[in-house]
Amino acid sequence: MTRNGITTFLFIAVTAIFTSCIREEAPNAECDIIAVKESWLQENSSFLSGKPIISNNAVRLYVKEGTSIDFLKSLEPEFELTYGAQIAKNNIEENGGRGVKMSYTTTSEDGAWSKNYEVTFTIQSVIETGKPFSFEHFRFQRYHTWYEIDASGTELNWWASGNAGFAFTGKKPFPTAVDSTGVSGNCIKLTTCDTGSFGNMAGMPIAAGNIFLGEFKSASAMKKPLEATRFGLPIIPAEPTRLRGFYKYTAGEIFTDKGKNPVENKKDTCSIYSVVYEINPNDFVSLDGANVLSSDRIVLVAQLENPGEPTEWTEFDIPYKNANGKIFDLEKLQRGEYAITVVASSSKEGAFFEGAVGSTLYVDEIEIIWNNK
């Protein structure tokens, strides 16, 4: 076997070890929900809003305003599963006053492994004006995930991170985590981490801590990592004018390139920004790691310039600026033709696996100021 052949073999073997529903030997031990069946989505397109968002243990679907809770309770979504897996519905309950939660269990073909999934149908909400993102609502199952709660008590799974991708490495701690020393209560701690031998073989030697409004598609994390981060959701209530919040940051000691080679005279820096971009509300295609700051669909950008390394909590207040010669259109807003994301990362070039291990960013109390006229 050639050297390249050996490397390929080792990469495939290690990947198999760290995929979901881990088992040492059996190839048919996976039990994941891969997708909601396209035929079911087409049959129910009249009330669905956008595309399903699927993560490690959850499937999120949004529905249009005016959809009744009783109707949502009657739905029987159809799923595509990993080969040979089975799925069973456990129960259903209301999620506040704007949706329902369904509990499912998937079982692997060999019957040895199972996973619990929460499937939610939520009447599309928008960001509440005058309310900051305080990051006080989170869950922990192997790693942290965050959610918002709207005025009706409905849980809104708007936040994503790359933690699910880092899980393939088998290493701890995870890059994105809860920290108790926030400006008020908890905050988010983002750390650039070494991905170990697994990441080195995959050409992904570091993982920057990140948090963003959108979806992380773990199924794409190994083959197409830039496409795994899907930035933005159609949750805009008005034209955004400013992005505010608090942060502190310490850069790691040694900046390295994608090959894990030290880069002389280069220092890591963090990234905090927000983007508003155009969408087709009936066929929502998000921006990703390759184009989130370069797409010609972008209308507005708010980006923290020269963040430095403040060791104490420091407030930022950034204006949204027009991009690509576009202006925010209220008629497009009414038609649901805009999406927004807010992004924070411990390494600005982390999407390309460049940065400094140990770089640490804390963020808290992020708020979007809206033009409500």
Sequence and secondary structure as in RCSB ss.txt:
>XXXX:A:sequence
MTRNGITTFLFIAVTAIFTSCIREEAPNAECDIIAVKESWLQENSSFLSGKPIISNNAVRLYVKEGTSIDFLKSL
EPEFELTYGAQIAKNNIEENGGRGVKMSYTTTSEDGAWSKNYEVTFTIQSVIETGKPFSFEHFRFQRYHTWYEID
ASGTELNWWASGNAGFAFTGKKPFPTAVDSTGVSGNCIKLTTCDTGSFGNMAGMPIAAGNIFLGEFKSASAMKKP
LEATRFGLPIIPAEPTRLRGFYKYTAGEIFTDKGKNPVENKKDTCSIYSVVYEINPNDFVSLDGANVLSSDRIVL
VAQLENPGEPTEWTEFDIPYKNANGKIFDLEKLQRGEYAITVVASSSKEGAFFEGAVGSTLYVDEIEIIWNNK
>XXXX:A:secstr
  HHHHHHHHHHHHHHHHSSS  SS TT    EEEE HHHHHHTTTTEEEEEEE SSEEEEEE TT  HHHHHT 
   EEESTT EEEEEEEEE TTSEEEEEEEEE TTSS EEEEEEEEEE     TT  B    EEESSSEEE EE 
TT  EE  EE SHHHHGGGT SS SEEEES  SSS EEEEE EE HHHHHHHT  EE  EEEEEEE GGGTTT H
HHHEEE BS   SEEEEEEEEEEEE  S EE TTS B TT     EEEEEEEE  TTS   EETTTTTT TTEEE
EEE       SS EEEEEE EE TT    HHHHHTT EEEEEEEESSTTGGGT EETT EEEEEEEEEEEE  
